[in-house]
Amino acid sequence: MTGPAPRPGPQAAADRGRADGATATGTDAAIPGLILARRSRRAFTDDPVDAALLDRLVIAACLAPAPHHSRPWRFVTCTTPGAKRALAEAMARRWAQDLAADGVAPEVIARRTAASVRRLRAAPALVLACLTDEGLDTYPDPRRRAAEWGLALCSLGAAVQNLLLAATAAGLASCWVAAPMFCPEEAATALDLPDGWRPQALVMLGRPAPGGTDRDRPPVPVEELRARR
Ligand SMILES: Cc1cc2nc3c(=O)[nH]c(=O)nc-3n(C[C@H](O)[C@H](O)[C@H](O)COP(=O)(O)O)c2cc1C
């Protein structure tokens, strides 16, 4: 899509989604508007996101499919400046160490980590999605333990997508941020999380800043991406 992004209510978001779909897939009529309307948006107004709305998004997340009727997810809603800053800075410190170990120049590290901290602190709400072992099957061997954890991670992805779609329907801008996957201990410590909560994904949320544009979605080359047997 090109041009300024219209500021959504749910219907506008869905309508925009349909417009996106015409260029993104060529099959927009078959794709629900909400799926097309969800885009990663990283700029927000200063308006707070209501705690009750955040709870509704968490409930939507928890309606995702999960292995063995488990519910291995935990969600931390961060809206206070202190919590957002503690989380952002803890993850940035770890990222800086990783970049230094990669040989990245100190000034580049400083620039990138400062931008990351700024961006996370500017989001009115952050939702940290965590996994626990609760309800997961246990196995004596590493192969099946790894597979079981993989199942839980898959379900966390489904839960986060539910949250993103529910946020889109509520007229919120959102963006999934990968950082906690690279530093779960640091993220857990920063927010003083209960034992066993392992951070995996972060979502920035807020009202969309005016004037943003979405990157065009490349067409989906379905013939390359799908095999039929
Ligand atoms: C697992 C995962 C991790 C991501 N991590 C980041 C991230 O760290 N920073 C960011 O700006 N976007 C991140 N994204 C958003 C992607 O960049 C985005 O989904 C992709 O470019 C497609 O654009 P769209 O979401 O607007 O369709 C992530 C998405 C996923 C699914």
The ligand as a MOL file (V3000), in Angstrom:
LIG
                    3D

  0  0  0     0  0            999 V3000
M  V30 BEGIN CTAB
M  V30 COUNTS 31 33 0 0 0
M  V30 BEGIN ATOM
M  V30 1 C 9.0810 -13.7690 15.1660 0
M  V30 2 C 9.0570 -12.3540 14.6670 0
M  V30 3 C 9.9980 -11.4760 15.0990 0
M  V30 4 C 9.9830 -10.1390 14.6790 0
M  V30 5 N 10.8870 -9.2670 15.2040 0
M  V30 6 C 10.8350 -7.9720 14.8540 0
M  V30 7 C 11.7220 -7.0490 15.4590 0
M  V30 8 O 12.5380 -7.3990 16.3100 0
M  V30 9 N 11.6350 -5.7480 15.0890 0
M  V30 10 C 10.7110 -5.3150 14.1670 0
M  V30 11 O 10.6750 -4.1220 13.8820 0
M  V30 12 N 9.8440 -6.1740 13.5630 0
M  V30 13 C 9.8770 -7.4830 13.9020 0
M  V30 14 N 8.9950 -8.3720 13.3550 0
M  V30 15 C 7.9970 -7.8850 12.3810 0
M  V30 16 C 8.4030 -8.2590 10.9660 0
M  V30 17 O 9.4620 -7.4490 10.5380 0
M  V30 18 C 7.1710 -8.1000 10.0640 0
M  V30 19 O 6.1730 -8.9740 10.5170 0
M  V30 20 C 7.4670 -8.3940 8.6260 0
M  V30 21 O 8.3360 -7.4380 8.1120 0
M  V30 22 C 6.1990 -8.4190 7.7680 0
M  V30 23 O 5.5210 -7.2000 7.8260 0
M  V30 24 P 4.0190 -7.1020 8.3470 0
M  V30 25 O 4.0020 -7.6270 9.7550 0
M  V30 26 O 3.6590 -5.6460 8.2660 0
M  V30 27 O 3.1540 -7.9480 7.4690 0
M  V30 28 C 8.9880 -9.7050 13.7530 0
M  V30 29 C 8.0360 -10.6200 13.3000 0
M  V30 30 C 8.0650 -11.9180 13.7690 0
M  V30 31 C 6.9860 -12.8690 13.3210 0
M  V30 END ATOM
M  V30 BEGIN BOND
M  V30 1 1 1 2
M  V30 2 1 2 3
M  V30 3 2 2 30
M  V30 4 2 3 4
M  V30 5 1 4 5
M  V30 6 1 4 28
M  V30 7 2 5 6
M  V30 8 1 6 7
M  V30 9 1 6 13
M  V30 10 2 7 8
M  V30 11 1 7 9
M  V30 12 1 9 10
M  V30 13 2 10 11
M  V30 14 1 10 12
M  V30 15 2 12 13
M  V30 16 1 13 14
M  V30 17 1 14 15
M  V30 18 1 14 28
M  V30 19 1 15 16
M  V30 20 1 16 17
M  V30 21 1 16 18
M  V30 22 1 18 19
M  V30 23 1 18 20
M  V30 24 1 20 21
M  V30 25 1 20 22
M  V30 26 1 22 23
M  V30 27 1 23 24
M  V30 28 2 24 25
M  V30 29 1 24 26
M  V30 30 1 24 27
M  V30 31 2 28 29
M  V30 32 1 29 30
M  V30 33 1 30 31
M  V30 END BOND
M  V30 END CTAB
M  END
